[in-house]
């Protein structure tokens, strides 16, 4: 939990500086680049989080990997993180930075899980309903999980609506086992 708070503070500082300099779009692209880089190279993440490898070696690797791909602000920011010994937080900081950017731009992340892929009509209907509740832009992530049997599971922020057939069957099963039913004769 403390790690998440520290990463959130570093991300907030980066975004505040980017707003001051009017470089928020550049920083957003850089954060997306870094996230893709970390997703594609587990070895780089392990290197950054390793307590054995010295900071100057980590800095040299980071410089070689990101050279020419990131703006000056994020490059200098990464250097500061390594200098302060916080390079292990880079992945968390990037994810937190993207989350804070979504808040700044009033974009709500929504995840919907269905048993079969959504049709275009159903996707539009879900987006319309979520837009009413959120009053902003929506970033919809669709997942297919045949185990829910039917219905949907919608997650928006810390709220979840589980209208899946699987959950309804589980609830019915609990209700039947919790009550002793005696037939009337």
N, C-alpha and C positions, 0 to 999 in steps of 0.2 A: 504494500500500500504506500509506503514511504517513497518507493521508487516511482510510482505513478505520479505522486505529487511533485517530486523533483522534475520529472520529465514534463509535466504540465507547466511548471514555472519556466523552464527553459524554452518550451514551445511558445508560451505567452510572450516572453521577452523577445524572441525572434520575430513574432508576428507584429508586436508593437513597434519594433524598429523598422520593419518592412512597411508598416502603415505610415510611419513618420517620413520615410524616404520615398513613399509612393511607389514601392516595388512589390506590392502584395502579389501581383500576378506572376512575377518572376519567381518569387519565393514559393508560390503554389506549384509551379512547374518543377522547380528544383526538388520539392518534397516528394512529388510524384516520381521523379527520376530516381531519387534515393530509395523510395519504397520498392520500386521495380528492381533496383540493383540488389537490395537486401533479399528480396523474394527469389532472385535468380542465383544468389551466391551465399549459400549457408556458411561456407568457409570464411567469408568476409565477416559475417555476423559473429562467428565463433572467435575470430581474430580480435575483433573489437571488444568482446566481452572477456577475453582471457586476461587474468591477472598476472600471468607469467611474462607476456610479451611487453616490452618497454614502450612507453608512449611515443618516443621518436620513431620507432619502427612502425607503429600503427599509423602515425602521421604520414610517413613516407608511402605506405601502402595506400592510404586514403588519397593522398595527393596524386599518385599514379593512376588510381582508378577513376577519380572524378574530374581530373584535369580536362578542361574544355567543355565539360558537360553541365557544370553548375555556375551560377552567377557568383559575383564577388562576395555578396553578403552571406550567402549560405556557406561558401568555401571558408571565409574567415570565421564564421560561427562554428564550423566543424573543428577548425584549428583551436579555437578557444575551449571547446569541449574536451579535446585531447589534452590541452595544456592543464586544464583543471582536473584531469583524471576522471572525467565523466563520459568517456567514449563508450562505455557499456550501455549508456542510456540513449544512444543515438537512434536505435530502432524505435524505442518507446517514444522518444521525442518527436520523431517523424510522424508516427501514428497519431499522437496527441495533437501535433500541429495541424494535421489534416482534419481532425475532429473539430478543433477550434475554428478552422477556416469555414467548415460547414455551418457552424453556429453564427459566425460573422456574416455569412451570406444567406442565412435563413434557409438552409437546405436540410431537410429531414431525411435521414437514412431509414428506409423501410425494407424489411425482408418479408417475403411471402413464400411459404412452403406449401406445395400442392402435390397430390399424388400423380398428376399428369401435367404436362406443360400447359401454361395459360394460353387461352385464345386471345386474340387482339381485343375483342369486345370485353372480355372479362378483365384484362389488364387495364383497359381504359376506365372501366367501372371502378376498379380498386383505386387507381390513381385519383379519380374524381372524389371518391369518398375520403381518401387520406388528405387530399388537398383542402377539403372542407374543414377537417379537424385541425390541420396544421396551419393553414393560411400562409403558405410559402411553397417553395420548390420542393420536389420529392425526388430522391434518388432511390429507385426501386431495384432490389436484388431479388431475383427469382430462383428458387431452389425446387427441385423435384425429388420427393421422397415417397416411393410407393408404399412404404410401411404405414403411412397415415391413413391409407385405404380410400379416403375421399375427404371432401371439405378443404379446409385450409388452416394454416397457422400464420398469423400476421404479427410481426414484431416491429414496433415503432418506438425507438428510444428504449425506455425501461418498461413500456407497456406491451403486453402480449395478449392476443386474442387467439385462443385455441378452439377452433370450430371444426376440428378433425373428427372423422368417424371413429378413429382409433380411441380418442379421448372419450367420446360419447359411449363407446362400448365398454371401456374401462369403468366409467362412472356407473353404468347400468350393472356391471358385474359386481361392483362394490355394494351397490344398493341391494342387490339380490342376496349377497352373502351376509350382509349386516342385519338383515331382518329375517326373523323366522316366520315363514308363511305356513299357515295351517289351512288345509282345504276345508271348506264348509261342507258338512254332510248332514 
